[in-house]
Structure formats: C-alpha cells, structure tokens
Amino acid sequence: MISAFVTSLIFSLKKSEVFFIPFLSITLFWVIYAFWLSSANDFILAKKIAVLFPFHGNAYLLILVTGVIGGVAAGISAVFGKQCRILFRG
C-alpha cells in the first residue's frame, strides 16, 4: 500500500488508471507470491485456512481472494495519494 501511495504521488495518472493500475499490479504480485509460498508446502496451511471461510477448502480461491483484497487496498491507497498530490500541489 505504501508503494501505491508513493508512486501515485510521483507519477500522474488519469481518471480510473489511478485505481486500476495499482490494483492489478498488487493483485498479480500478491497472488503469485502467495502461490509460490503455499506451493512449497503443498498448500497445507492454505487448505486449512480455506476451511474456515466458505471456500470449502479450496486453497486457490483463498489465494485469489486475498490477492483481490490486497489489490483493493492498494487501489484505494493510490487514490488517496493522488488526492494528496492535488491537495499539496494546488
């Protein structure tokens, strides 16, 4: 989230790009990183956590949902960074 905030302070993006570029990049990073960590232990912990949620033990769905949550947080952070840039600039 800090990276999305800082990059939106530095780079000027237009309209919906402010939200969707950090959203997609952080979601992709988070999903790949979570998959890489979970595949090291055959998704044992991810399956146990997925049972606690209504995912019926589907570790891949858990990884996807956590990636989307991280992406939404990054997108909101980037929008906040854009608003701070506008506030301090003008």
N, CA, C and O atoms as a MOPAC input file, in Angstrom:
PM7 MOZYME 1SCF
protein

 N      0.81000 1    -1.18000 1     0.00000 1
 C      0.00000 1     0.00000 1     0.00000 1
 C      0.86000 1     1.25300 1     0.00000 1
 O      0.50000 1     2.25800 1    -0.61300 1
 N      1.97300 1     1.19700 1     0.67200 1
 C      2.85600 1     2.35000 1     0.69900 1
 C      3.42900 1     2.60300 1    -0.69200 1
 O      3.57300 1     3.75200 1    -1.11000 1
 N      3.75200 1     1.54000 1    -1.39900 1
 C      4.29900 1     1.71700 1    -2.75000 1
 C      3.27300 1     2.34300 1    -3.68200 1
 O      3.63000 1     3.18700 1    -4.50500 1
 N      2.01600 1     1.95200 1    -3.57500 1
 C      0.97500 1     2.54600 1    -4.41300 1
 C      0.76700 1     4.01000 1    -4.06100 1
 O      0.56900 1     4.84200 1    -4.94700 1
 N      0.81000 1     4.32800 1    -2.78000 1
 C      0.64900 1     5.71200 1    -2.34100 1
 C      1.78700 1     6.58700 1    -2.86200 1
 O      1.54700 1     7.66400 1    -3.40800 1
 N      3.01100 1     6.12600 1    -2.69500 1
 C      4.17600 1     6.91700 1    -3.09900 1
 C      4.24100 1     7.06900 1    -4.61800 1
 O      4.53800 1     8.15500 1    -5.11500 1
 N      3.97200 1     6.00900 1    -5.35000 1
 C      4.02200 1     6.12300 1    -6.81000 1
 C      2.91200 1     7.02000 1    -7.34400 1
 O      3.09900 1     7.68400 1    -8.36300 1
 N      1.77700 1     7.05200 1    -6.68600 1
 C      0.73700 1     7.97100 1    -7.15300 1
 C      1.06400 1     9.41100 1    -6.78400 1
 O      0.55000 1    10.33800 1    -7.40900 1
 N      1.90100 1     9.60900 1    -5.78900 1
 C      2.39300 1    10.95700 1    -5.50900 1
 C      3.39300 1    11.40300 1    -6.57100 1
 O      3.42100 1    12.57400 1    -6.94800 1
 N      4.20300 1    10.48200 1    -7.04700 1
 C      5.26700 1    10.81000 1    -8.00600 1
 C      4.74000 1    10.87700 1    -9.43900 1
 O      5.00900 1    11.84400 1   -10.15100 1
 N      3.99400 1     9.85900 1    -9.86400 1
 C      3.51100 1     9.77800 1   -11.24000 1
 C      2.06300 1    10.22200 1   -11.31900 1
 O      1.24300 1     9.86200 1   -10.47500 1
 N      1.76200 1    10.99400 1   -12.32300 1
 C      0.40500 1    11.48500 1   -12.52100 1
 C     -0.34500 1    10.54900 1   -13.45200 1
 O      0.00500 1    10.42200 1   -14.62600 1
 N     -1.36400 1     9.90000 1   -12.94000 1
 C     -2.21600 1     9.03800 1   -13.74500 1
 C     -3.57800 1     9.69100 1   -13.90500 1
 O     -3.97900 1    10.50500 1   -13.07400 1
 N     -4.27400 1     9.34800 1   -14.94000 1
 C     -5.56700 1     9.94900 1   -15.24400 1
 C     -6.71100 1     9.03100 1   -14.84200 1
 O     -6.61200 1     7.80900 1   -14.96000 1
 N     -7.76300 1     9.61200 1   -14.38000 1
 C     -9.06900 1     9.01300 1   -14.09700 1
 C     -8.98600 1     7.64600 1   -13.43200 1
 O     -8.47000 1     7.52200 1   -12.32200 1
 N     -9.49000 1     6.62600 1   -14.10600 1
 C     -9.57100 1     5.30100 1   -13.49000 1
 C     -8.22200 1     4.57700 1   -13.43600 1
 O     -8.08200 1     3.57800 1   -12.73000 1
 N     -7.23300 1     5.07800 1   -14.17900 1
 C     -5.89900 1     4.47700 1   -14.12200 1
 C     -5.31200 1     4.55300 1   -12.72700 1
 O     -4.53200 1     3.68800 1   -12.32900 1
 N     -5.68200 1     5.57900 1   -11.98500 1
 C     -5.14700 1     5.77100 1   -10.63300 1
 C     -5.48600 1     4.56700 1    -9.75800 1
 O     -4.66600 1     4.14300 1    -8.94400 1
 N     -6.67200 1     4.01900 1    -9.91900 1
 C     -7.07600 1     2.87300 1    -9.11400 1
 C     -6.64400 1     1.55500 1    -9.73600 1
 O     -6.09300 1     0.69500 1    -9.04900 1
 N     -6.89200 1     1.38800 1   -11.04600 1
 C     -6.74700 1     0.06400 1   -11.65000 1
 C     -5.31000 1    -0.38800 1   -11.87800 1
 O     -5.04100 1    -1.58700 1   -11.80200 1
 N     -4.39400 1     0.50200 1   -12.14800 1
 C     -3.00700 1     0.07700 1   -12.34600 1
 C     -2.40600 1    -0.46900 1   -11.04500 1
 O     -1.84500 1    -1.56500 1   -11.06700 1
 N     -2.49800 1     0.24700 1    -9.90500 1
 C     -2.00600 1    -0.36300 1    -8.65800 1
 C     -2.80600 1    -1.60500 1    -8.25100 1
 O     -2.24700 1    -2.56400 1    -7.71800 1
 N     -4.11800 1    -1.57700 1    -8.50600 1
 C     -4.94900 1    -2.73400 1    -8.17100 1
 C     -4.46400 1    -3.98200 1    -8.89700 1
 O     -4.25200 1    -5.02200 1    -8.27300 1
 N     -4.28800 1    -3.88200 1   -10.20100 1
 C     -3.86400 1    -5.04400 1   -10.97700 1
 C     -2.44400 1    -5.48400 1   -10.64600 1
 O     -2.16500 1    -6.68100 1   -10.56700 1
 N     -1.54800 1    -4.52500 1   -10.45200 1
 C     -0.16000 1    -4.90200 1   -10.18100 1
 C     -0.01100 1    -5.56300 1    -8.80800 1
 O      0.67900 1    -6.57500 1    -8.68500 1
 N     -0.63700 1    -5.01400 1    -7.79400 1
 C     -0.52700 1    -5.60900 1    -6.45500 1
 C     -1.28100 1    -6.93400 1    -6.39000 1
 O     -0.81900 1    -7.87700 1    -5.74800 1
 N     -2.43300 1    -7.01400 1    -7.04600 1
 C     -3.16300 1    -8.28800 1    -7.07200 1
 C     -2.32500 1    -9.37700 1    -7.72800 1
 O     -2.22300 1   -10.48700 1    -7.20500 1
 N     -1.73400 1    -9.06600 1    -8.85400 1
 C     -0.89500 1   -10.04700 1    -9.54300 1
 C      0.30900 1   -10.43700 1    -8.69100 1
 O      0.62900 1   -11.61900 1    -8.56700 1
 N      0.97200 1    -9.45000 1    -8.10800 1
 C      2.12200 1    -9.74700 1    -7.25100 1
 C      1.72000 1   -10.60400 1    -6.06400 1
 O      2.39100 1   -11.58600 1    -5.74700 1
 N      0.62300 1   -10.23700 1    -5.40500 1
 C      0.19100 1   -10.92800 1    -4.19800 1
 C     -0.20400 1   -12.36900 1    -4.51400 1
 O      0.14200 1   -13.28100 1    -3.76400 1
 N     -0.91700 1   -12.58300 1    -5.60300 1
 C     -1.34600 1   -13.93700 1    -5.96700 1
 C     -0.13900 1   -14.80800 1    -6.30000 1
 O     -0.05800 1   -15.95400 1    -5.85700 1
 N      0.78900 1   -14.27700 1    -7.07100 1
 C      1.97700 1   -15.05300 1    -7.42400 1
 C      2.80700 1   -15.37200 1    -6.19300 1
 O      3.27100 1   -16.50100 1    -6.03000 1
 N      2.99600 1   -14.39100 1    -5.32800 1
 C      3.80500 1   -14.60900 1    -4.12600 1
 C      3.13300 1   -15.60600 1    -3.17400 1
 O      3.80400 1   -16.48000 1    -2.62300 1
 N      1.82000 1   -15.48300 1    -2.97900 1
 C      1.10500 1   -16.42300 1    -2.11000 1
 C      1.12300 1   -17.83100 1    -2.68900 1
 O      1.26300 1   -18.80700 1    -1.95300 1
 N      0.98200 1   -17.93600 1    -4.00000 1
 C      1.04900 1   -19.25400 1    -4.64400 1
 C      2.43200 1   -19.86400 1    -4.47200 1
 O      2.56200 1   -21.05400 1    -4.18500 1
 N      3.46200 1   -19.05000 1    -4.64600 1
 C      4.83300 1   -19.53200 1    -4.50200 1
 C      5.10300 1   -20.00300 1    -3.07300 1
 O      5.71600 1   -21.05000 1    -2.86800 1
 N      4.64800 1   -19.23000 1    -2.08700 1
 C      4.85600 1   -19.64000 1    -0.69300 1
 C      4.06200 1   -20.90100 1    -0.35000 1
 O      4.56700 1   -21.79400 1     0.33100 1
 N      2.81900 1   -20.96600 1    -0.82400 1
 C      1.97400 1   -22.11100 1    -0.48900 1
 C      2.39000 1   -23.38400 1    -1.21000 1
 O      2.21900 1   -24.48100 1    -0.67900 1
 N      2.92800 1   -23.25200 1    -2.40000 1
 C      3.31300 1   -24.45400 1    -3.13000 1
 C      4.52600 1   -25.14000 1    -2.49900 1
 O      4.78200 1   -26.31600 1    -2.75500 1
 N      5.25800 1   -24.41000 1    -1.68700 1
 C      6.41900 1   -25.01800 1    -1.02000 1
 C      6.00400 1   -26.09500 1    -0.02400 1
 O      6.77000 1   -27.02000 1     0.24700 1
 N      4.78700 1   -25.97800 1     0.52500 1
 C      4.33300 1   -26.98300 1     1.48200 1
 C      3.04300 1   -27.67400 1     1.02400 1
 O      2.24700 1   -28.12700 1     1.84600 1
 N      2.84900 1   -27.74800 1    -0.29000 1
 C      1.69200 1   -28.42700 1    -0.89300 1
 C      0.35500 1   -27.84900 1    -0.43300 1
 O     -0.63300 1   -28.57500 1    -0.32400 1
 N      0.32500 1   -26.55400 1    -0.16500 1
 C     -0.90200 1   -25.82300 1     0.18500 1
 C     -1.57300 1   -26.34300 1     1.45500 1
 O     -2.79100 1   -26.23200 1     1.59500 1
 N     -0.80300 1   -26.90300 1     2.37100 1
 C     -1.37200 1   -27.46700 1     3.59800 1
 C     -2.02800 1   -26.38100 1     4.44200 1
 O     -3.18700 1   -26.52200 1     4.83400 1
 N     -1.30400 1   -25.30200 1     4.72800 1
 C     -1.85600 1   -24.22800 1     5.55600 1
 C     -2.97800 1   -23.50200 1     4.83400 1
 O     -3.98300 1   -23.15500 1     5.45400 1
 N     -2.83000 1   -23.26900 1     3.55100 1
 C     -3.86900 1   -22.57000 1     2.78900 1
 C     -5.17200 1   -23.37100 1     2.78200 1
 O     -6.25200 1   -22.78700 1     2.87300 1
 N     -5.08600 1   -24.67800 1     2.67700 1
 C     -6.29200 1   -25.51500 1     2.70700 1
 C     -6.96000 1   -25.45900 1     4.07000 1
 O     -8.18800 1   -25.44600 1     4.16600 1
 N     -6.14600 1   -25.42600 1     5.13300 1
 C     -6.71900 1   -25.35800 1     6.49000 1
 C     -7.38400 1   -24.00700 1     6.73900 1
 O     -8.42100 1   -23.93700 1     7.40000 1
 N     -6.80200 1   -22.94900 1     6.22100 1
 C     -7.40800 1   -21.63100 1     6.36400 1
 C     -8.65300 1   -21.52600 1     5.49900 1
 O     -9.63400 1   -20.91100 1     5.91500 1
 N     -8.63800 1   -22.10800 1     4.30900 1
 C     -9.78500 1   -22.05100 1     3.40200 1
 C    -11.00200 1   -22.76400 1     3.98000 1
 O    -12.13500 1   -22.45200 1     3.61300 1
 N    -10.78000 1   -23.70800 1     4.87100 1
 C    -11.89800 1   -24.39500 1     5.51500 1
 C    -12.63600 1   -23.43500 1     6.45700 1
 O    -13.84600 1   -23.55800 1     6.64900 1
 N    -11.91100 1   -22.48700 1     7.03900 1
 C    -12.52900 1   -21.53900 1     7.95400 1
 C    -13.45400 1   -20.55800 1     7.24200 1
 O    -14.36700 1   -20.00900 1     7.85900 1
 N    -13.23100 1   -20.33700 1     5.96700 1
 C    -14.06300 1   -19.45900 1     5.16200 1
 C    -14.96900 1   -20.30900 1     4.27800 1
 O    -14.75500 1   -21.51700 1     4.17500 1
 N    -15.96400 1   -19.72000 1     3.64300 1
 C    -16.85300 1   -20.54700 1     2.80100 1
 C    -16.24800 1   -20.89800 1     1.44200 1
 O    -16.89300 1   -20.74200 1     0.40500 1
 N    -15.00600 1   -21.37200 1     1.46000 1
 C    -14.31900 1   -21.76400 1     0.22700 1
 C    -14.24000 1   -23.28100 1     0.08900 1
 O    -13.70400 1   -23.77500 1    -0.90200 1
 N    -14.75800 1   -24.02300 1     1.05000 1
 C    -14.78200 1   -25.48900 1     1.03800 1
 C    -13.39500 1   -26.09300 1     0.85100 1
 O    -13.23500 1   -27.10700 1     0.17100 1
 N    -12.39000 1   -25.45800 1     1.46300 1
 C    -11.03100 1   -25.98800 1     1.41100 1
 C    -10.28400 1   -25.71000 1     0.12600 1
 O     -9.22400 1   -26.29300 1    -0.09900 1
 N    -10.79600 1   -24.84500 1    -0.71700 1
 C    -10.15000 1   -24.52000 1    -1.99100 1
 C     -9.06000 1   -23.48300 1    -1.75000 1
 O     -9.35500 1   -22.30100 1    -1.56900 1
 N     -7.82000 1   -23.91300 1    -1.74600 1
 C     -6.69400 1   -23.03100 1    -1.46000 1
 C     -6.48400 1   -22.01000 1    -2.56800 1
 O     -6.06200 1   -20.88600 1    -2.29500 1
 N     -6.76800 1   -22.37700 1    -3.80400 1
 C     -6.58500 1   -21.45100 1    -4.92300 1
 C     -7.56100 1   -20.28000 1    -4.83900 1
 O     -7.19900 1   -19.14400 1    -5.14700 1
 N     -8.77600 1   -20.55000 1    -4.43100 1
 C     -9.75600 1   -19.48500 1    -4.26100 1
 C     -9.35000 1   -18.56000 1    -3.11600 1
 O     -9.53400 1   -17.34600 1    -3.20400 1
 N     -8.81100 1   -19.11700 1    -2.06600 1
 C     -8.31600 1   -18.30500 1    -0.95000 1
 C     -7.18800 1   -17.38600 1    -1.40700 1
 O     -7.15600 1   -16.21300 1    -1.03700 1
 N     -6.28100 1   -17.90200 1    -2.19400 1
 C     -5.17000 1   -17.09200 1    -2.70700 1
 C     -5.69500 1   -15.97600 1    -3.60200 1
 O     -5.21300 1   -14.84500 1    -3.52900 1
 N     -6.67000 1   -16.28100 1    -4.44100 1
 C     -7.24800 1   -15.27700 1    -5.32200 1
 C     -7.97000 1   -14.18500 1    -4.52800 1
 O     -7.81700 1   -13.00100 1    -4.82800 1
 N     -8.74100 1   -14.56500 1    -3.53600 1
 C     -9.47600 1   -13.58900 1    -2.73300 1
 C     -8.52200 1   -12.70100 1    -1.93900 1
 O     -8.74400 1   -11.49300 1    -1.84600 1
 N     -7.47900 1   -13.26900 1    -1.37300 1
 C     -6.52500 1   -12.43400 1    -0.63800 1
 C     -5.79000 1   -11.48700 1    -1.58700 1
 O     -5.46100 1   -10.36300 1    -1.20500 1
 N     -5.53200 1   -11.92500 1    -2.80600 1
 C     -4.92000 1   -11.03900 1    -3.79300 1
 C     -5.82400 1    -9.87300 1    -4.15400 1
 O     -5.36400 1    -8.73800 1    -4.27700 1
 N     -7.10400 1   -10.15100 1    -4.32400 1
 C     -8.06100 1    -9.09000 1    -4.65600 1
 C     -8.19700 1    -8.10800 1    -3.49400 1
 O     -8.28900 1    -6.90100 1    -3.71800 1
 N     -8.21100 1    -8.60000 1    -2.27500 1
 C     -8.28900 1    -7.71200 1    -1.10800 1
 C     -7.06000 1    -6.80500 1    -1.04400 1
 O     -7.18000 1    -5.60800 1    -0.78200 1
 N     -5.89800 1    -7.36900 1    -1.28000 1
 C     -4.68100 1    -6.56400 1    -1.31800 1
 C     -4.70600 1    -5.55900 1    -2.45500 1
 O     -4.23200 1    -4.43400 1    -2.29300 1
 N     -5.24700 1    -5.94100 1    -3.59800 1
 C     -5.35700 1    -5.03700 1    -4.73300 1
 C     -6.30300 1    -3.88000 1    -4.46900 1
 O     -6.02100 1    -2.74500 1    -4.85300 1
 N     -7.41600 1    -4.15700 1    -3.81900 1
 C     -8.35800 1    -3.08600 1    -3.47000 1
 C     -7.70700 1    -2.10700 1    -2.49700 1
 O     -7.86300 1    -0.89300 1    -2.63100 1
 N     -6.98400 1    -2.63600 1    -1.52400 1
 C     -6.29600 1    -1.75900 1    -0.57000 1
 C     -5.25000 1    -0.90000 1    -1.27300 1
 O     -5.10400 1     0.27900 1    -0.95000 1
 N     -4.52800 1    -1.46700 1    -2.22100 1
 C     -3.52900 1    -0.69800 1    -2.97300 1
 C     -4.18900 1     0.34600 1    -3.85500 1
 O     -3.68400 1     1.46300 1    -3.97200 1
 N     -5.30200 1     0.00500 1    -4.47500 1
 C     -6.01500 1     0.95400 1    -5.31500 1
 C     -6.54300 1     2.13400 1    -4.52900 1
 O     -6.43900 1     3.27700 1    -4.97400 1
 N     -7.10500 1     1.86900 1    -3.37200 1
 C     -7.59600 1     2.94700 1    -2.50700 1
 C     -6.43700 1     3.80000 1    -2.02100 1
 O     -6.55500 1     5.02300 1    -1.94500 1
 N     -5.33800 1     3.17800 1    -1.69700 1
 C     -4.14900 1     3.91900 1    -1.27500 1
 C     -3.63100 1     4.81400 1    -2.39100 1
 O     -3.19200 1     5.93500 1    -2.13300 1
 N     -3.67600 1     4.33500 1    -3.61200 1
 C     -3.22200 1     5.14300 1    -4.73900 1
 C     -4.14900 1     6.32200 1    -4.98800 1
 O     -3.68600 1     7.41800 1    -5.30600 1
 N     -5.44500 1     6.11200 1    -4.84800 1
 C     -6.39500 1     7.22000 1    -4.98900 1
 C     -6.14700 1     8.26100 1    -3.90300 1
 O     -6.20900 1     9.46100 1    -4.16800 1
 N     -5.87100 1     7.81300 1    -2.69600 1
 C     -5.54800 1     8.73600 1    -1.61100 1
 C     -4.26100 1     9.50400 1    -1.90600 1
 O     -4.17200 1    10.69800 1    -1.61900 1
 N     -3.27400 1     8.83200 1    -2.47400 1
 C     -2.03300 1     9.50200 1    -2.85900 1
 C     -2.27300 1    10.55400 1    -3.92400 1
 O     -1.67900 1    11.63200 1    -3.88200 1
 N     -3.13800 1    10.25100 1    -4.87600 1
 C     -3.48400 1    11.21400 1    -5.92800 1
 C     -4.18500 1    12.42800 1    -5.32500 1
 O     -3.91800 1    13.56400 1    -5.71700 1
 N     -5.07600 1    12.18300 1    -4.37700 1
 C     -5.77100 1    13.29000 1    -3.72600 1
 C     -4.80800 1    14.14700 1    -2.91300 1
 O     -4.94100 1    15.37100 1    -2.88500 1
 N     -3.85000 1    13.52200 1    -2.25700 1
 C     -2.84000 1    14.28200 1    -1.51200 1
 C     -1.97300 1    15.10800 1    -2.45600 1
 O     -1.59100 1    16.23200 1    -2.13000 1
 N     -1.66400 1    14.55300 1    -3.61700 1
 C     -0.86900 1    15.29600 1    -4.59900 1
 C     -1.62400 1    16.53300 1    -5.06600 1
 O     -1.04700 1    17.61600 1    -5.16900 1
 N     -2.90500 1    16.37400 1    -5.34600 1
 C     -3.72400 1    17.50500 1    -5.77200 1
 C     -3.83200 1    18.53800 1    -4.65500 1
 O     -3.76500 1    19.74000 1    -4.91200 1
 N     -3.99600 1    18.08100 1    -3.43300 1
 C     -4.14700 1    18.97400 1    -2.28300 1
 C     -2.87800 1    19.79300 1    -2.04700 1
 O     -2.95800 1    21.00000 1    -1.82200 1
 N     -1.71800 1    19.15500 1    -2.09700 1
 C     -0.47500 1    19.85200 1    -1.80500 1
 C      0.04300 1    20.65200 1    -2.99200 1
 O      0.79000 1    21.61200 1    -2.80200 1
 N     -0.33200 1    20.28400 1    -4.19600 1
 C      0.14400 1    20.96800 1    -5.38500 1
 C     -0.63900 1    22.25900 1    -5.65900 1
 O     -0.06500 1    23.28000 1    -6.03600 1
 N     -1.92600 1    22.19100 1    -5.46700 1
 C     -2.73600 1    23.32400 1    -5.87000 1
 C     -3.26700 1    24.04900 1    -4.71800 1
 O     -3.97800 1    25.04000 1    -4.88500 1

